[in-house]
C-alpha cells in the first residue's frame, strides 16, 4: 500500500470551543466569524450547516464593488421568492434611510416555514457605509426563523457587535476560537492517521501558533516525505505541497479558471474548451482541500490562499497566453450581460477594441455610478482610431458624459461622431439608427429648453420614424421631480407660452420614446392653472394628464398629478382626500416597484404637512438635510430645496435659511428653474423679516415678485402668506403691486380657509384620535415591539394587531412606526 493511502488528509478538525459556537448558530439571529485569511471560517460554516435541517442561502462576496454585490445578493435571496429578488433588484442598492427601510421591509415581509440561514461569506470585500447601515437595520428587523451568518477578515459593524455582545445577542466567533492548542494539534493529526511526539507537538505549535493552514500543509508534507519541514513561508508550502505536484494539464486548467473567484461547470467548460472540463474539475475537487463545491448552487469555490498562489503563477505566463484568457473571460461575462466585469477583463488584456465592443453590445447595461472613473479612463486612453471605428460605442460614451456632466469630454465625443458618421460603412438603416440615437442624446443636453429639445426629437424622427425601445424609456420621466412645471418653467413672462410649447412638442418625443412622458403636458397645464389661481381649470385638466400617464405606465407623471390633487384637496379643506391620494400613490409606486420615487413621494407628503403647519411630520431625511445616498437626480433638487426651505422657515431656523439660500438659488439657476427661485426669495424675505432686516426683506420679496407677476404666479405667495403678510401689505401701497397683492390675498384666503378647516376637524387638541384598544397597540408599536409581541401582550391575534395599526396610521395620517413614535411624543408634550 502506498504510504499516502495510510493517511486521511481530508479530515476536518474543530476545537471544542469552536464546535460549541458553531452548533449555536440556530440559537442566534446573528453569528459573526471574524478571523484573517486561511483560518477556516468558510470551511467551518459549510461543515456545520450541511448537518442541519435549515434551508441555506449562501452568498460569497467578491471584490467587484457594492453594486455587483447587491445584484448577486438579490439573486441569493431568490429561493425565498422570485418576487422578493425582483423587488430588491428594482429597488437597487439601498444607499439611504428611505431605501434601507424599504429593503428591510421587503425582506421582513417574507413568511418562512422553516429555519433559514443566510450566509454572507467574505463580507470584508464590500464593507461600506451604505451596506453597514442596511445590515444594521436588517438585524433589528429580521423576520422570524431567519438567521444571518457573516464571515469577514475585518470587524463587522464594530459598534453594533459590541453592543450585541454585551446583551448576549450575537454568536461571535473570533480568531481565538480557530486557533489549535498544543493538545488539539495532536488530536487533529491522530484523526489523519499521524501520531506525533510531544516534541513534534510543541515544535508544530510554536511554528504555527495554532493556525490551521500551515498545520494542514505540514501534514501534507509529512504524508509525502515521512517527516516535517518547518517553514514560516506559507506561500512556499502551498506551492510545494498543493500546486507543484499537479500535472501540467491541471495547472493549465487552473490558469484558465483562476480569473474567477468561483465558477460553475459551464464556466469551466467555456474557459477550457480543449477537452471535457468535468475531468480536471472533479480531480481537483477530490484531491484538493483548497477547492470546495457548494451543493446548493453547484459552484466551485477556491480557498483564497490557493487562489492567490495560482494567480501568481498565472502572472508568470506569457503575455500572449494571459491576454487570450482575459479576453475569453471577458466574453463569458458579456454573455451574462455583465458589462462592467467584461470591460475589466478586456482592460487586463489591453484590448480597447473589445472594451468598445462590450459598451456598444449592451449599451453600458449594469454600468453604475461607481464605475464613473473607469469609464472616463477608457474614454481618455482609447486611441482616436478605435473611437472612429466604433461609433456605436461613442454614443454610449456620449450618454455617460452627459450623465457625468463631463462637458469637455462630451464635446470631444460628439466631434468624433459627427466627423465620422458620413464615412460609416454600414447599411443606410444602420446609419440612420446611429443618427437617431445621437439626436436623442443631444436633446438631453438641452434639458429644460422645450423647443431646443424638440428640434432634436424631430431630427431623430426624420432619420427613423419608429419608437426607440429600451431601458431608457422605462425610467422616471420627471427625474424624480414632483412637478412638471418646476422642470420647464424657465423664463419669466412666458408661462403660458411654455405650457403651449410642451403641448406642441411632447407628442414628438412620445412618438420617439414609445409613449415615455405621456400626459406630462397636461399635468404642466394643470399646475400652471393652479399657480395662477384658476382652480376649476386645474381640477379639470389634471384628469386628462392622469389618463394619458396611466395608459402608458408613466408612474412619475402620475405622482406629479397626484401632488397637484393633494394641494387642491388642501385648498378645499378635504384632509381625507389628501391622505387617500397619498396612500393610493404609495400603493401605485410600490405595486409597480418604482422605488426611486419613494423620495419624491416623501417630498410631496412633507410639503403637504408643512402647508398644514405640522413640520414634525416632515420626512426625517429632509428635516435632517442629509441627501447623501438618496440617488435623487439633479432636476429633482430644486423641488427638494423648496420643501427644505419651508421646513427651515416653519422651524424658525432663520439664520440657517439665510445661509442655505445661496445653495438653493445656485441649483435653481442651472437650467434655470424659476419656481424654485421664487420660493427661495420668498423664504429669504420671511427670514429677513423675522430677523428685523426690513430693507433686505422687502428687496427679497420684490425680487420674487419681479419673476412671478408677469405670469400672475400667485400660489407661492399665498402658501407663505402667514410669513410675508405684513410685507405684502406694505407693498400694496405701491401702484405696481396693488392689484397683484389683492389677487394674492384672495387666493391666500381660500388656502387659509382650507387649512383651518382641516386643522379644526382633524387636528384639534381635544379630538380623541384613537380608541382605547388602538391607543394600546400604538403605544406598544412605538416602543419597538413587533406585531407578534404586541399580539402576545394584549392576547389578540397578529391579524387584529395589523388591522388596528392600519386604522391608527390612517387616523393619524402617518406611514411608519418612526412617525408614530414622533406623534406620540408630540401628544405627551402637549399634555
Phi, psi and omega in degrees: 000130176301148182302319183300331183286350179281348186240156177244096185279356182266007181294138173257136181230132177233139177296160180301321180297315180293318180300318181296318180293319180296320180292345181271359181307316181293346183270353184235146174291328182228130171237132180238124174251116185235116180195160179294173179299141175090009181265359174088024181300307183297316180300318181296315181294315179302317184295313185288327183283335179290346180254019178249167177267004182284154171280133186249126172246115187247126177231113177269131183267139176239163185278057182249008179099159186290328180295317178294322177302313184297319180300313181287329176297317178299318179296324180296332180273359182304324178300339177283350179143124180300331179295320178297312181300317180295318181296317180294323178293321179288330174296320182084175180305121182284101188260356177213178187300322181296312182288323177300314181299319181292318179300314180293324177297318179296315180291320180295341180281354180287135176254105184273137179265348177214163178301134182230132180247120176259115181258125173251102187265129181068050182299333184302337181293334183235009181308123181206166181301316183293316180289323177300317179297319179299311183291327175302311182291322179298317181298329180279350185223036181294138174291154178304144176077002176260126178242142180245134176239125180244128169249139184202148175276341180244171183292126179270119178044064189307316182292320181293315182297319179300317179294318180293325178296319178298327180273354184070028187256008178224142176267092186266125181239101183266181183306320184300334180288336183270345184282132177273134173278174184305316180293326179297323181298317179298318180295316180300311182294325178297320178296331179277353180097015182243124176259124182245155180279169177298322181293317179295321179301312180294319181295316180294323179292317180296323182285317186268338187056028176087003181284127188292327185297308178295331177293319178295315181293324177294322177296319176298324179295318180296318180298321182284320191242354178079008177201165182267138171244105183286125180217138178267009179259093183296322180299321178294323177294318178301318181294309187287326187261337184246310186276311187301321181292346182292147179284170186300324181295318179291323178296319178297318178298315180299322178295327179290324190258349185288353178285350176250144177288330173212167185205158173259170177296324178297318178298314181300318181294323179295319183280342185230068189283351185297326181208177181296118184287343183300325181300300180297325180298310182293323179295316178296318181295320183288322187266342195240116178288355181267007173230127181239157179242130177274112184297327184289319185255344183078008180275146175259135184239134175278147165288139186301323179298315181291319180298318178300319181291316180299321179293328177292325177286326176300321182296342180267000176286169181295152179303319181298316180295313181298315182299318181298319181288320177298319179296319180295319177298322178298318178295325176298311180299323180295323176299330180270009182063028179260079189296316184297316179293322179298315181296324177297318179296314180295326176295318178297331177276355180069027186249093181287336177299318180287329175300314179294322177299318179297316179300314184285331182293313183250010178052036176076017180301145179069009173266119187249182181300331182289349179264010186306308184296326179294315180298317179297319179296318178300318181295317183291322187272342182290139182289153178300323181299315180291323177299318180296324183283344183229079183290332178297320177292326178297325178295323177294317176301318180300317179299315180296317182294328175294312182291331179275353184060040179263081189296320182293314179292325177300314180299320180294319180294319179296322180297320178298312183298308184294329181285340186242348186298325180295332181269007182300133188266003181279191179288166179298321180295319178296319180295317179296324179296321177294316179298317182299314180295323179297314179296321178298318179293320180298331179298329180293333179287347179252022184312137175088346175258096192303311185291322179293319176299317184295328176304316180290324177297318180291322175298318180298318179292332177298320182282329181200100185275065173209153186293145173271124178255149180159177183299329183297337179275354180262356182284175180282115184299328182275000183057024179092000176285140178275005186216125175287320180300318179301323182293323193242355176280103190234352185222119180297137180089357183236024182301308181299319180295321181289326173299315179294324177302313182293322179295326179281320191270328186300323179304329177294316179295318181298323176297318182291322189254022174058045176091355178298129180093000183303135176091346185296326182295326181279330173296317178297320179297318179294320178297316180301319179297317179298318184290335179263001176091009177274075190298313184299319179295317179301317181297325181283310188293328184298331179293326177295316178300316179300317182301309182290323179294316180297321182297333180251010179064037181267082190292326180292327178285325174300320179294317179299322178294319179296325179296320176300315182292326176298318181290325175296320179298321177295320178301325181270359180072025182257085181294316178304322179294318180297316180294320178298320177296319176302309184295317179297320181292319178297317178299319179298315181296314185284323178298322181265008174056041177264062192293337179290349177272358179298322178294321179297317179295323175302319178299314181298312182294318180298317181295322179300316180289331175292323175296331177274007181061040178237068184297339179296345180262009175294137178307137185304321183290332177282314180300322181281348180067023182254103184254006180297128176086002183286341184063018173292133178278160187304320180299344179272343185296319178302323177293318179299320181291331174298317180291314182296320179298318179293325178296315179298320179296313182296329182272000180073022180270067189290320179295318179296321178297319177300319181291322183281343184303322180297320177298314181299315183291325178297316179295321181292336185274347188299313187264320002262173177236099188292324180300317180297321178294318179300310181299316182298317181291329174294313179301318181295320177299317180296318180295314178301318181298316180295331181264015176060031174262078191299311184298316179297322180297312180297318181298317180295318181293320178297323178297319178294316181295324180300325179282317191277322190295325178302335179252005182057041177278096188260337190302317181303324180285321179294319181294332182252021185303323183296337181268334188237012183305313182297321180293319179295319178299322179294319181287336181299339178288343179268132188304319184294339181255342191307307182297320181292319180297324178299317179294320178297315180296324178296314178291324178299321181297315178298315181297315183294322178298317179296316181296313181298321179298317180295313182295321180292320185278323190245345185230017178297143185298329185274351186287123178282099184295318191241150171287170181299316181292319178298322179294321178300312180297317182298316181297316181292320178296319179293335178280355175102006180285146176282167178303320180295318180293322177297316180301319179294319181294320185263359180055052174226170182281160176299322180297323178295319178301314180300316181297316180296316180296321179300318179294320178300312181298319181292316181295322183270357180056047178236171184225002181210163179290333177297315178294327177298317178302314181296319182295317180292325176297317179300318181297317179296320181297320180294320180294000000 
